[in-house]
Amino acid sequence: MIMSMIGTKPCYYIEGIMSKRISQTRCSASESSSSENEQSASTSSQSTQRQTRGPTWMHGDWNTGGGMLHIVPNELNQTVEGHTPLASHLGVLARDGSLLPLTYKSWHYVPKENKERIWREIKANTDADDSMKRILMSSTGKKWREWKCTTVKKSHYRAFTNDADRLAHRPERVHEHQWRALVYYWGTRKARKKAKKNKRIRKKKTLHHKTGRKPFAVVRLEETNRNKGVPASRMQVWKAAFLKEGSVASDAVNEVMTQMTELSTQMEGSSTESTCIDEDIFVKVMGLSNLAVFEHLD
């Protein structure tokens, strides 16, 4: 069986529960591999015609000019300068199966020693100090979850209907024993039930920002600079993040904008400062739960 790190213990192969399941899929996996080889010629010819960015494999100096990467945080210790190369390297660390195995149930269960190795790697390659540790480790954890649940599961598990094909199409960056553990775990009743619940939650999310890889902290800085140094309100940051010139906003975004505009009209002529008015409108439309999101999102 596989005693996986879906919990707190490391993943090992020993005889038992998984042996029968693996043996049943071996033949099918072999047949799938043969079929894949037969199609390799046409696939390779198509790949030469279509050039894509591909995955990021970054090693060595984090700073393109050599040496340590210089990063500048804001008052909340969110990175506002150097964020793009920093995000790329944190993503590389998050996808390193030796540093952060995917067979842990959640980021919470990743051992402290693994996280400390990540932090030492960050400090060795950037000028980040300990005050930034919580934000940067949280960002790494988010990238680890996205890699595991969005990229790996969506592209290599959900893309196939049986375990034989899944095992035959292991992601290049995922260690074989970890992939077998994941395929087994995601097929359990408990994991399927949790996946359905998460799917229902995702469907309720109708607002999607248009900032790409740019952190909200940088959006806020840009808007503050447009205000000639006056701190941007949450409402201003929200509009900059969810509205993009030249693109059509979703119905959900338009609905929020309509509510904000109506409240702004009602409060015209008020003696209250405009920043306070914006904050009040934001809370009324978006709710208190979104205050923390726009204050601390990295």
Backbone as CSV, one residue per row, in Angstrom:
resi,resn,N_x,N_y,N_z,CA_x,CA_y,CA_z,C_x,C_y,C_z
1,MET,0.840,-1.191,0.000,0.000,0.000,0.000,0.871,1.235,0.000
2,ILE,0.274,2.375,-0.180,1.020,3.624,-0.095,0.660,4.283,1.216
3,MET,1.676,4.496,2.019,1.464,5.261,3.243,1.915,6.664,2.895
4,SER,0.976,7.480,2.425,1.334,8.756,1.818,1.397,9.868,2.827
5,MET,1.936,11.000,2.356,1.983,12.193,3.170,0.671,12.937,3.096
6,ILE,-0.403,12.238,2.757,-1.722,12.830,2.834,-2.134,12.637,4.285
7,GLY,-1.681,13.509,5.087,-1.712,13.404,6.521,-0.424,14.040,6.970
8,THR,0.391,13.290,7.707,1.644,13.879,8.164,2.835,12.969,7.910
9,LYS,2.637,11.779,7.362,3.734,10.835,7.215,4.253,10.822,5.785
10,PRO,5.571,10.501,5.611,6.122,10.475,4.273,5.571,9.335,3.449
11,CYS,5.766,9.428,2.136,5.171,8.491,1.192,6.143,7.382,0.854
12,TYR,5.763,6.145,1.082,6.604,5.007,0.765,5.772,3.952,0.058
13,TYR,6.433,3.116,-0.764,5.784,1.969,-1.360,6.028,0.749,-0.486
14,ILE,4.968,0.099,-0.027,5.084,-1.198,0.613,3.926,-2.043,0.124
15,GLU,3.994,-3.337,0.283,2.962,-4.214,-0.248,1.664,-4.048,0.526
16,GLY,0.546,-4.185,-0.153,-0.730,-4.092,0.532,-1.815,-3.579,-0.369
17,ILE,-2.541,-2.577,0.120,-3.739,-2.088,-0.548,-3.480,-1.688,-1.986
18,MET,-2.378,-0.947,-2.230,-2.161,-0.413,-3.562,-1.635,-1.437,-4.547
19,SER,-1.031,-2.532,-4.091,-0.392,-3.476,-4.999,-1.359,-4.041,-6.020
20,LYS,-2.575,-4.392,-5.573,-3.562,-4.947,-6.487,-4.017,-3.910,-7.493
21,ARG,-4.260,-2.703,-7.008,-4.740,-1.645,-7.895,-3.691,-1.301,-8.946
22,ILE,-2.421,-1.238,-8.524,-1.348,-0.904,-9.455,-1.175,-1.990,-10.498
23,SER,-1.251,-3.274,-10.081,-1.083,-4.367,-11.024,-2.209,-4.403,-12.042
24,GLN,-3.422,-4.013,-11.616,-4.557,-4.002,-12.535,-4.405,-2.939,-13.607
25,THR,-3.719,-1.879,-13.266,-3.587,-0.775,-14.229,-2.332,-0.882,-15.077
26,ARG,-1.411,-1.813,-14.724,-0.136,-1.884,-15.413,-0.290,-2.196,-16.908
27,CYS,-1.123,-3.187,-17.216,-1.306,-3.586,-18.614,-1.938,-2.452,-19.414
28,SER,-2.979,-1.856,-18.834,-3.652,-0.767,-19.524,-2.713,0.404,-19.730
29,ALA,-1.876,0.650,-18.728,-0.921,1.743,-18.846,0.063,1.477,-19.965
30,SER,0.476,0.198,-20.094,1.412,-0.172,-21.150,0.796,0.047,-22.517
31,GLU,-0.510,-0.359,-22.644,-1.203,-0.178,-23.914,-1.339,1.306,-24.237
32,SER,-1.620,2.103,-23.204,-1.771,3.539,-23.407,-0.463,4.155,-23.858
33,SER,0.676,3.623,-23.290,1.987,4.128,-23.658,2.299,3.838,-25.120
34,SER,1.921,2.613,-25.564,2.159,2.231,-26.952,1.401,3.148,-27.891
35,SER,0.129,3.408,-27.542,-0.689,4.288,-28.359,-0.093,5.680,-28.403
36,GLU,0.462,6.091,-27.262,1.063,7.418,-27.196,2.285,7.499,-28.101
37,ASN,3.095,6.417,-28.134,4.279,6.391,-28.978,3.927,6.473,-30.447
38,GLU,2.798,5.808,-30.826,2.381,5.819,-32.219,2.010,7.220,-32.674
39,GLN,1.525,8.040,-31.721,1.098,9.387,-32.066,2.216,10.413,-31.903
40,SER,3.396,9.974,-31.429,4.450,10.918,-31.098,4.952,11.696,-32.300
41,ALA,4.979,11.058,-33.467,5.497,11.731,-34.658,4.650,12.937,-35.022
42,SER,3.300,12.716,-35.055,2.419,13.825,-35.415,2.420,14.896,-34.346
43,THR,2.523,14.451,-33.074,2.528,15.417,-31.976,3.764,16.291,-32.030
44,SER,4.937,15.657,-32.318,6.175,16.420,-32.352,6.183,17.414,-33.492
45,SER,5.575,17.036,-34.616,5.537,17.961,-35.747,4.658,19.165,-35.435
46,GLN,3.562,18.906,-34.676,2.682,20.009,-34.294,3.378,20.936,-33.309
47,SER,4.189,20.338,-32.414,4.847,21.150,-31.394,5.893,22.066,-31.999
48,THR,6.509,21.615,-33.140,7.503,22.471,-33.772,6.853,23.666,-34.444
49,GLN,5.580,23.508,-34.820,4.884,24.594,-35.474,4.352,25.610,-34.467
50,ARG,4.002,25.128,-33.286,3.409,26.003,-32.284,4.385,26.231,-31.138
51,GLN,4.906,27.430,-31.036,5.848,27.771,-29.990,5.092,28.335,-28.791
52,THR,5.260,27.730,-27.629,4.604,28.213,-26.417,5.652,28.565,-25.371
53,ARG,5.212,29.291,-24.345,6.136,29.739,-23.305,6.746,28.566,-22.556
54,GLY,5.919,27.559,-22.259,6.408,26.389,-21.552,6.638,26.676,-20.076
55,PRO,6.982,25.653,-19.302,7.189,25.831,-17.865,8.471,26.583,-17.562
56,THR,8.523,27.172,-16.380,9.701,27.913,-15.954,10.617,27.004,-15.147
57,TRP,11.870,26.878,-15.616,12.875,26.090,-14.897,14.002,27.065,-14.528
58,MET,13.889,27.720,-13.407,14.853,28.750,-13.042,15.756,28.267,-11.920
59,HIS,17.026,28.349,-12.150,18.008,27.971,-11.137,19.127,29.003,-11.155
60,GLY,19.990,28.970,-10.162,21.085,29.914,-10.135,20.653,31.258,-9.572
61,ASP,21.269,32.324,-10.093,21.001,33.667,-9.577,19.550,34.067,-9.802
62,TRP,18.946,34.622,-8.768,17.573,35.109,-8.880,17.536,36.459,-9.576
63,ASN,18.616,37.194,-9.456,18.711,38.496,-10.114,19.329,38.293,-11.496
64,THR,18.666,38.789,-12.529,19.166,38.588,-13.895,20.553,39.195,-14.093
65,GLY,20.881,40.192,-13.293,22.196,40.810,-13.399,23.234,40.135,-12.523
66,GLY,22.828,39.065,-11.849,23.733,38.365,-10.943,23.580,38.860,-9.517
67,GLY,23.897,38.003,-8.576,23.794,38.388,-7.169,22.391,38.232,-6.623
68,MET,22.146,38.858,-5.489,20.872,38.736,-4.813,19.803,39.608,-5.467
69,LEU,18.574,39.149,-5.379,17.445,39.896,-5.917,17.020,40.964,-4.918
70,HIS,16.970,42.199,-5.368,16.544,43.308,-4.509,15.035,43.453,-4.582
71,ILE,14.384,43.401,-3.440,12.936,43.559,-3.401,12.580,44.665,-2.418
72,VAL,11.536,45.399,-2.765,11.087,46.518,-1.923,9.668,46.235,-1.445
73,PRO,9.437,46.201,-0.134,8.083,45.973,0.396,7.378,47.297,0.694
74,ASN,6.049,47.218,0.825,5.306,48.384,1.293,5.158,48.299,2.806
75,GLU,4.299,49.134,3.371,4.157,49.155,4.831,3.544,47.881,5.391
76,LEU,2.949,47.060,4.501,2.357,45.788,4.934,3.267,44.604,4.620
77,ASN,4.520,44.911,4.225,5.508,43.897,3.861,5.136,43.117,2.605
78,GLN,4.322,43.716,1.754,3.996,43.132,0.451,4.997,43.670,-0.568
79,THR,5.479,42.813,-1.437,6.497,43.215,-2.407,5.895,44.092,-3.495
80,VAL,6.469,45.277,-3.687,5.993,46.189,-4.730,7.072,46.465,-5.776
81,GLU,8.301,46.049,-5.493,9.380,46.165,-6.474,10.162,44.858,-6.488
82,GLY,10.358,44.313,-7.688,11.019,43.008,-7.799,10.037,41.862,-7.692
83,HIS,8.728,42.172,-7.765,7.710,41.140,-7.546,7.654,40.097,-8.657
84,THR,7.953,40.494,-9.903,7.837,39.535,-11.011,8.883,38.424,-10.936
85,PRO,10.194,38.745,-10.849,11.174,37.650,-10.709,11.003,36.897,-9.395
86,LEU,10.588,37.595,-8.336,10.362,36.922,-7.057,9.259,35.884,-7.198
87,ALA,8.145,36.265,-7.827,7.028,35.335,-8.011,7.450,34.123,-8.840
88,SER,8.261,34.357,-9.860,8.720,33.256,-10.711,9.551,32.255,-9.920
89,HIS,10.450,32.753,-9.081,11.312,31.860,-8.304,10.551,31.166,-7.184
90,LEU,9.598,31.853,-6.577,8.769,31.193,-5.564,7.963,30.077,-6.213
91,GLY,7.532,30.298,-7.451,6.812,29.259,-8.180,7.682,28.048,-8.448
92,VAL,8.955,28.281,-8.766,9.889,27.176,-8.987,10.064,26.364,-7.712
93,LEU,10.206,27.055,-6.580,10.349,26.361,-5.295,9.086,25.560,-4.970
94,ALA,7.929,26.151,-5.262,6.656,25.481,-4.965,6.481,24.220,-5.799
95,ARG,7.116,24.170,-6.965,6.982,23.005,-7.846,8.097,21.989,-7.665
96,ASP,8.964,22.238,-6.703,10.067,21.315,-6.425,9.567,20.194,-5.515
97,GLY,9.404,19.011,-6.082,8.855,17.888,-5.330,9.735,17.393,-4.205
98,SER,11.026,17.743,-4.222,11.916,17.348,-3.131,11.760,18.290,-1.947
99,LEU,11.583,19.569,-2.236,11.388,20.549,-1.169,9.964,20.524,-0.634
100,LEU,8.997,20.477,-1.569,7.588,20.524,-1.192,6.819,19.408,-1.912
101,PRO,6.845,18.193,-1.376,6.105,17.096,-1.997,4.618,17.401,-2.108
102,LEU,4.003,16.927,-3.160,2.582,17.173,-3.380,1.688,16.244,-2.580
103,THR,2.267,15.283,-1.920,1.468,14.281,-1.237,1.056,14.672,0.171
104,TYR,1.178,15.952,0.490,0.599,16.433,1.740,-0.809,16.927,1.448
105,LYS,-1.715,16.667,2.359,-3.122,16.982,2.141,-3.347,18.471,1.937
106,SER,-2.621,19.295,2.670,-2.750,20.744,2.534,-1.443,21.388,2.967
107,TRP,-1.315,22.686,2.697,-0.114,23.431,3.081,0.099,23.374,4.582
108,HIS,-0.973,23.287,5.333,-0.885,23.226,6.795,-0.073,22.019,7.249
109,TYR,-0.153,20.907,6.519,0.519,19.670,6.924,1.969,19.573,6.444
110,VAL,2.405,20.498,5.605,3.805,20.487,5.176,4.675,20.744,6.407
111,PRO,5.639,19.877,6.689,6.434,20.018,7.910,7.172,21.355,8.004
112,LYS,7.375,21.780,9.218,8.040,23.050,9.477,9.437,23.068,8.885
113,GLU,10.147,21.920,8.947,11.513,21.892,8.437,11.553,22.124,6.923
114,ASN,10.522,21.642,6.205,10.456,21.896,4.766,10.260,23.380,4.485
115,LYS,9.363,23.985,5.251,9.102,25.416,5.068,10.325,26.254,5.429
116,GLU,11.059,25.816,6.455,12.258,26.553,6.840,13.323,26.455,5.759
117,ARG,13.396,25.328,5.066,14.342,25.200,3.950,13.978,26.181,2.836
118,ILE,12.674,26.335,2.590,12.217,27.291,1.589,12.606,28.709,2.005
119,TRP,12.390,29.031,3.263,12.697,30.372,3.747,14.200,30.658,3.671
120,ARG,15.016,29.666,3.994,16.466,29.845,3.887,16.869,30.091,2.438
121,GLU,16.205,29.406,1.520,16.478,29.590,0.093,16.109,31.019,-0.339
122,ILE,14.985,31.508,0.152,14.551,32.870,-0.176,15.542,33.888,0.373
123,LYS,15.953,33.717,1.625,16.861,34.673,2.245,18.247,34.633,1.605
124,ALA,18.649,33.459,1.106,19.968,33.328,0.481,20.020,34.004,-0.886
125,ASN,18.846,34.232,-1.485,18.813,34.768,-2.846,18.155,36.137,-2.968
126,THR,17.634,36.665,-1.862,17.014,37.997,-1.878,17.464,38.767,-0.637
127,ASP,17.131,40.047,-0.589,17.438,40.834,0.604,16.221,40.957,1.511
128,ALA,15.303,40.004,1.425,14.126,39.995,2.301,14.559,39.762,3.739
129,ASP,13.898,40.461,4.667,14.195,40.230,6.077,13.057,39.447,6.720
130,ASP,13.210,39.162,7.999,12.242,38.299,8.688,10.840,38.892,8.747
131,SER,10.728,40.209,8.634,9.404,40.829,8.679,8.554,40.434,7.468
132,MET,9.202,39.957,6.396,8.489,39.581,5.179,8.200,38.085,5.116
133,LYS,8.640,37.348,6.113,8.543,35.891,6.072,7.109,35.400,5.917
134,ARG,6.195,35.940,6.710,4.810,35.455,6.676,4.191,35.652,5.300
135,ILE,4.382,36.835,4.722,3.802,37.137,3.419,4.402,36.244,2.334
136,LEU,5.732,36.104,2.328,6.399,35.334,1.272,6.115,33.838,1.391
137,MET,6.050,33.327,2.611,5.733,31.909,2.783,4.281,31.634,2.422
138,SER,3.403,32.590,2.731,1.999,32.455,2.352,1.864,32.434,0.829
139,SER,2.642,33.281,0.159,2.631,33.312,-1.302,3.133,31.999,-1.881
140,THR,4.171,31.433,-1.280,4.700,30.142,-1.731,3.664,29.042,-1.544
141,GLY,2.969,29.077,-0.402,1.925,28.086,-0.146,0.799,28.170,-1.160
142,LYS,0.435,29.386,-1.541,-0.616,29.585,-2.543,-0.181,29.016,-3.884
143,LYS,1.077,29.245,-4.255,1.583,28.722,-5.523,1.654,27.200,-5.491
144,TRP,1.999,26.648,-4.325,2.041,25.182,-4.173,0.647,24.595,-4.367
145,ARG,-0.370,25.218,-3.771,-1.751,24.727,-3.924,-2.219,24.838,-5.371
146,GLU,-1.881,25.955,-6.015,-2.280,26.135,-7.407,-1.612,25.102,-8.304
147,TRP,-0.349,24.827,-8.050,0.387,23.828,-8.828,-0.241,22.446,-8.652
148,LYS,-0.560,22.111,-7.419,-1.114,20.789,-7.126,-2.550,20.637,-7.619
149,CYS,-3.404,21.573,-7.229,-4.840,21.406,-7.456,-5.327,21.942,-8.793
150,THR,-4.639,22.934,-9.331,-5.086,23.509,-10.594,-4.338,22.915,-11.773
151,THR,-3.014,23.028,-11.756,-2.225,22.569,-12.902,-2.152,21.045,-12.979
152,VAL,-1.623,20.421,-11.929,-1.401,18.974,-11.959,-2.708,18.198,-12.024
153,LYS,-3.636,18.505,-11.147,-4.874,17.730,-11.104,-5.726,17.954,-12.346
154,LYS,-5.844,19.198,-12.774,-6.690,19.506,-13.922,-6.119,18.940,-15.216
155,SER,-4.822,19.107,-15.423,-4.213,18.727,-16.705,-3.837,17.261,-16.802
156,HIS,-3.579,16.618,-15.671,-3.069,15.251,-15.739,-3.929,14.219,-15.011
157,TYR,-4.875,14.675,-14.214,-5.778,13.712,-13.546,-7.173,13.796,-14.152
158,ARG,-7.762,14.980,-14.145,-9.114,15.117,-14.685,-9.164,14.934,-16.191
159,ALA,-8.023,15.099,-16.843,-7.996,14.970,-18.304,-8.239,13.532,-18.757
160,PHE,-8.135,12.576,-17.834,-8.311,11.163,-18.175,-9.420,10.553,-17.315
161,THR,-9.995,9.489,-17.801,-11.146,8.888,-17.129,-10.804,7.645,-16.326
162,ASN,-9.562,7.159,-16.416,-9.191,5.965,-15.656,-7.761,6.101,-15.159
163,ASP,-7.446,5.320,-14.112,-6.134,5.433,-13.478,-5.003,4.946,-14.362
164,ALA,-5.294,4.029,-15.270,-4.248,3.524,-16.163,-3.678,4.658,-17.007
165,ASP,-4.564,5.444,-17.611,-4.120,6.571,-18.425,-3.464,7.652,-17.574
166,ARG,-3.993,7.845,-16.374,-3.417,8.856,-15.493,-1.982,8.492,-15.109
167,LEU,-1.777,7.234,-14.755,-0.440,6.790,-14.374,0.518,6.842,-15.561
168,ALA,-0.018,6.630,-16.753,0.818,6.644,-17.953,1.175,8.062,-18.382
169,HIS,0.473,9.045,-17.871,0.722,10.441,-18.248,1.124,11.258,-17.024
170,ARG,2.115,10.760,-16.321,2.617,11.470,-15.136,3.250,12.805,-15.548
171,PRO,2.926,13.883,-14.826,3.558,15.176,-15.114,5.072,15.077,-14.951
172,GLU,5.792,15.705,-15.842,7.251,15.589,-15.853,7.886,15.995,-14.533
173,ARG,7.346,17.005,-13.888,7.958,17.527,-12.669,7.541,16.786,-11.406
174,VAL,6.568,15.908,-11.504,6.066,15.213,-10.314,6.767,13.868,-10.170
175,HIS,7.326,13.608,-8.998,8.007,12.343,-8.741,7.029,11.178,-8.898
176,GLU,7.529,10.065,-9.387,6.648,8.937,-9.698,5.884,8.447,-8.469
177,HIS,6.583,8.279,-7.339,5.887,7.757,-6.157,4.853,8.751,-5.644
178,GLN,5.104,10.052,-5.815,4.120,11.049,-5.413,2.912,11.024,-6.341
179,TRP,3.151,10.843,-7.627,2.054,10.805,-8.590,1.145,9.611,-8.319
180,ARG,1.729,8.461,-8.025,0.914,7.270,-7.719,0.075,7.513,-6.466
181,ALA,0.664,8.160,-5.478,-0.068,8.459,-4.243,-1.228,9.412,-4.512
182,LEU,-0.978,10.415,-5.355,-2.021,11.388,-5.677,-3.154,10.745,-6.466
183,VAL,-2.798,9.928,-7.453,-3.821,9.258,-8.260,-4.701,8.387,-7.371
184,TYR,-4.074,7.704,-6.444,-4.843,6.858,-5.527,-5.748,7.708,-4.630
185,TYR,-5.169,8.763,-4.023,-5.924,9.578,-3.078,-7.084,10.301,-3.753
186,TRP,-6.851,10.897,-4.909,-7.904,11.633,-5.601,-9.045,10.733,-6.049
187,GLY,-8.799,9.446,-6.085,-9.845,8.509,-6.466,-10.659,7.999,-5.295
188,THR,-10.269,8.358,-4.061,-11.009,7.898,-2.883,-12.325,8.663,-2.745
189,ARG,-13.263,8.066,-2.044,-14.574,8.693,-1.853,-14.445,10.024,-1.124
190,LYS,-13.582,10.065,-0.112,-13.400,11.289,0.669,-12.885,12.426,-0.201
191,ALA,-11.908,12.139,-1.056,-11.332,13.178,-1.916,-12.336,13.637,-2.972
192,ARG,-13.110,12.696,-3.511,-14.110,13.064,-4.526,-15.198,13.946,-3.918
193,LYS,-15.589,13.628,-2.690,-16.608,14.422,-2.009,-16.105,15.846,-1.769
194,LYS,-14.836,15.963,-1.357,-14.252,17.279,-1.116,-14.135,18.067,-2.413
195,ALA,-13.786,17.383,-3.504,-13.645,18.045,-4.810,-14.988,18.626,-5.266
196,LYS,-16.066,17.887,-5.036,-17.396,18.380,-5.420,-17.773,19.615,-4.612
197,LYS,-17.442,19.590,-3.332,-17.732,20.729,-2.469,-16.960,21.964,-2.938
198,ASN,-15.674,21.786,-3.254,-14.848,22.896,-3.728,-15.350,23.437,-5.058
199,LYS,-15.869,22.538,-5.894,-16.401,22.960,-7.195,-17.622,23.854,-7.004
200,ARG,-18.468,23.493,-6.050,-19.654,24.320,-5.766,-19.237,25.695,-5.263
201,ILE,-18.195,25.732,-4.449,-17.713,27.011,-3.912,-17.146,27.880,-5.035
202,ARG,-16.383,27.257,-5.946,-15.791,28.014,-7.052,-16.855,28.607,-7.967
203,LYS,-17.966,27.895,-8.136,-19.030,28.394,-9.004,-19.661,29.667,-8.454
204,LYS,-19.595,29.829,-7.137,-20.177,31.018,-6.514,-19.301,32.250,-6.719
205,LYS,-18.042,32.010,-7.111,-17.136,33.130,-7.342,-17.364,33.674,-8.749
206,THR,-17.959,34.840,-8.824,-18.317,35.410,-10.128,-17.463,36.620,-10.493
207,LEU,-16.685,37.121,-9.540,-15.833,38.282,-9.799,-14.395,37.839,-10.030
208,HIS,-13.847,38.192,-11.172,-12.481,37.792,-11.513,-11.672,39.019,-11.927
209,HIS,-10.539,39.217,-11.256,-9.716,40.402,-11.547,-8.989,40.243,-12.883
210,LYS,-8.484,41.362,-13.381,-7.799,41.395,-14.673,-6.362,41.896,-14.537
211,THR,-5.756,41.624,-13.398,-4.394,42.116,-13.162,-3.319,41.131,-13.604
212,GLY,-3.718,39.922,-13.968,-2.722,38.931,-14.362,-1.836,38.555,-13.194
213,ARG,-0.506,38.625,-13.403,0.440,38.273,-12.350,0.754,39.456,-11.433
214,LYS,0.213,40.608,-11.745,0.504,41.798,-10.943,-0.230,41.732,-9.601
215,PRO,0.500,41.818,-8.489,-0.147,41.772,-7.171,-1.016,43.005,-6.923
216,PHE,-2.031,42.863,-6.096,-2.887,43.987,-5.753,-2.079,45.091,-5.058
217,ALA,-1.012,44.694,-4.361,-0.181,45.688,-3.693,0.431,46.650,-4.705
218,VAL,0.806,46.135,-5.860,1.380,46.980,-6.912,0.286,47.844,-7.540
219,VAL,-0.903,47.277,-7.710,-2.028,48.047,-8.241,-2.310,49.228,-7.323
220,ARG,-2.301,48.965,-6.021,-2.559,50.037,-5.048,-1.492,51.120,-5.125
221,LEU,-0.219,50.707,-5.292,0.867,51.674,-5.411,0.697,52.527,-6.669
222,GLU,0.336,51.886,-7.778,0.135,52.613,-9.039,-0.988,53.634,-8.911
223,GLU,-2.075,53.223,-8.256,-3.196,54.142,-8.081,-2.840,55.282,-7.125
224,THR,-2.034,54.982,-6.115,-1.575,56.020,-5.189,-0.703,57.034,-5.921
225,ASN,0.148,56.543,-6.822,0.999,57.438,-7.620,0.146,58.317,-8.538
226,ARG,-0.949,57.755,-9.066,-1.855,58.553,-9.907,-2.533,59.649,-9.086
227,ASN,-2.708,59.352,-7.778,-3.322,60.333,-6.879,-2.304,61.333,-6.340
228,LYS,-1.064,61.287,-6.913,0.020,62.175,-6.467,0.337,61.996,-4.982
229,GLY,0.364,60.730,-4.570,0.775,60.424,-3.209,-0.350,60.185,-2.230
230,VAL,-1.575,60.522,-2.616,-2.719,60.270,-1.729,-3.056,58.778,-1.795
231,PRO,-3.064,58.069,-0.637,-3.310,56.622,-0.657,-4.606,56.259,-1.375
232,ALA,-4.507,55.276,-2.256,-5.681,54.830,-3.011,-6.651,54.103,-2.084
233,SER,-7.934,54.336,-2.275,-8.961,53.646,-1.485,-9.149,52.239,-2.022
234,ARG,-9.809,51.386,-1.243,-10.091,50.026,-1.693,-10.972,50.034,-2.941
235,MET,-11.909,50.982,-2.993,-12.790,51.054,-4.149,-12.001,51.397,-5.416
236,GLN,-11.049,52.285,-5.279,-10.222,52.656,-6.417,-9.368,51.474,-6.872
237,VAL,-8.807,50.743,-5.922,-7.998,49.564,-6.248,-8.870,48.499,-6.908
238,TRP,-10.093,48.332,-6.391,-11.010,47.338,-6.964,-11.322,47.665,-8.417
239,LYS,-11.616,48.917,-8.701,-11.940,49.316,-10.070,-10.748,49.086,-10.998
240,ALA,-9.546,49.405,-10.514,-8.347,49.219,-11.329,-8.071,47.738,-11.583
241,ALA,-8.439,46.894,-10.618,-8.156,45.456,-10.736,-9.191,44.707,-11.563
242,PHE,-10.436,45.158,-11.514,-11.510,44.397,-12.154,-12.028,45.013,-13.454
243,LEU,-11.624,46.242,-13.733,-12.021,46.879,-14.983,-10.788,47.114,-15.834
244,LYS,-10.849,46.725,-17.084,-9.707,46.894,-17.976,-10.160,47.588,-19.243
245,GLU,-9.454,48.650,-19.562,-9.810,49.426,-20.757,-9.709,48.559,-22.010
246,GLY,-10.768,48.594,-22.818,-10.767,47.830,-24.057,-11.361,46.449,-23.943
247,SER,-11.692,46.029,-22.709,-12.292,44.704,-22.521,-13.692,44.854,-21.931
248,VAL,-14.525,43.862,-22.192,-15.911,43.884,-21.710,-15.980,43.292,-20.311
249,ALA,-16.558,44.035,-19.387,-16.693,43.552,-18.014,-17.815,42.528,-17.931
250,SER,-17.697,41.617,-16.989,-18.717,40.592,-16.792,-19.972,41.218,-16.177
251,ASP,-21.065,40.481,-16.221,-22.318,40.970,-15.637,-22.157,41.220,-14.139
252,ALA,-21.404,40.344,-13.479,-21.209,40.485,-12.033,-20.435,41.763,-11.707
253,VAL,-19.402,42.056,-12.498,-18.614,43.270,-12.282,-19.459,44.503,-12.574
254,ASN,-20.245,44.447,-13.652,-21.117,45.579,-13.993,-22.141,45.844,-12.895
255,GLU,-22.639,44.781,-12.282,-23.608,44.941,-11.196,-22.975,45.662,-10.005
256,VAL,-21.740,45.275,-9.656,-21.040,45.929,-8.557,-20.786,47.401,-8.891
257,MET,-20.362,47.665,-10.133,-20.099,49.040,-10.546,-21.364,49.902,-10.478
258,THR,-22.490,49.308,-10.868,-23.765,50.040,-10.810,-24.104,50.426,-9.379
259,GLN,-23.915,49.490,-8.448,-24.204,49.773,-7.041,-23.268,50.854,-6.499
260,MET,-22.000,50.780,-6.861,-21.038,51.785,-6.387,-21.373,53.166,-6.943
261,THR,-21.747,53.211,-8.224,-22.087,54.482,-8.856,-23.325,55.103,-8.217
262,GLU,-24.328,54.284,-7.952,-25.557,54.776,-7.333,-25.291,55.345,-5.949
263,LEU,-24.468,54.642,-5.163,-24.144,55.124,-3.817,-23.308,56.399,-3.884
264,SER,-22.423,56.469,-4.863,-21.599,57.677,-5.026,-22.486,58.885,-5.330
265,THR,-23.492,58.678,-6.181,-24.419,59.761,-6.538,-25.202,60.228,-5.317
266,GLN,-25.634,59.262,-4.504,-26.409,59.601,-3.312,-25.591,60.396,-2.303
267,MET,-24.270,60.166,-2.284,-23.419,60.807,-1.281,-22.723,62.050,-1.810
268,GLU,-23.071,62.496,-3.019,-22.497,63.720,-3.575,-22.870,64.923,-2.697
269,GLY,-21.929,65.809,-2.492,-22.193,66.990,-1.669,-21.936,66.764,-0.204
270,SER,-21.559,65.538,0.166,-21.275,65.255,1.574,-20.003,65.971,2.012
271,SER,-19.958,66.362,3.266,-18.774,67.043,3.807,-17.661,66.051,4.169
272,THR,-17.977,64.764,4.113,-16.989,63.729,4.437,-15.920,63.670,3.353
273,GLU,-14.691,63.381,3.744,-13.597,63.277,2.780,-13.899,62.186,1.765
274,SER,-13.434,62.408,0.532,-13.732,61.480,-0.563,-13.200,60.081,-0.289
275,THR,-12.019,59.987,0.344,-11.450,58.667,0.651,-12.346,57.904,1.611
276,CYS,-12.873,58.586,2.608,-13.768,57.935,3.572,-15.076,57.522,2.907
277,ILE,-15.546,58.347,1.979,-16.770,58.009,1.243,-16.555,56.734,0.427
278,ASP,-15.395,56.674,-0.264,-15.071,55.482,-1.062,-15.021,54.231,-0.186
279,GLU,-14.420,54.361,0.997,-14.306,53.205,1.895,-15.687,52.756,2.350
280,ASP,-16.544,53.730,2.653,-17.906,53.429,3.104,-18.693,52.724,2.002
281,ILE,-18.557,53.217,0.786,-19.252,52.604,-0.358,-18.748,51.185,-0.591
282,PHE,-17.440,51.007,-0.505,-16.854,49.680,-0.719,-17.413,48.670,0.281
283,VAL,-17.466,49.072,1.548,-17.973,48.164,2.586,-19.441,47.822,2.340
284,LYS,-20.238,48.823,1.961,-21.665,48.586,1.737,-21.918,47.645,0.558
285,VAL,-21.110,47.773,-0.482,-21.324,46.958,-1.680,-20.661,45.581,-1.561
286,MET,-19.418,45.562,-1.107,-18.649,44.315,-1.098,-18.740,43.555,0.222
287,GLY,-19.076,44.247,1.297,-19.171,43.582,2.595,-17.868,43.640,3.362
288,LEU,-17.944,43.442,4.645,-16.766,43.508,5.511,-15.757,42.416,5.205
289,SER,-16.220,41.271,4.711,-15.313,40.148,4.462,-14.249,40.477,3.432
290,ASN,-14.516,41.442,2.548,-13.560,41.788,1.508,-12.535,42.834,1.948
291,LEU,-12.703,43.399,3.129,-11.742,44.381,3.604,-10.359,43.764,3.744
292,ALA,-10.301,42.597,4.388,-9.016,41.938,4.610,-8.379,41.509,3.292
293,VAL,-9.213,41.098,2.344,-8.685,40.652,1.053,-7.912,41.782,0.369
294,PHE,-8.500,42.980,0.352,-7.853,44.085,-0.336,-6.776,44.752,0.513
295,GLU,-6.688,44.379,1.770,-5.633,44.929,2.623,-4.383,44.065,2.585
296,HIS,-4.571,42.737,2.457,-3.430,41.849,2.628,-3.115,40.958,1.444
297,LEU,-3.905,41.006,0.370,-3.634,40.143,-0.766,-2.293,40.503,-1.373
298,ASP,-1.423,39.472,-1.564,-0.074,39.750,-2.084,-0.039,39.669,-3.591
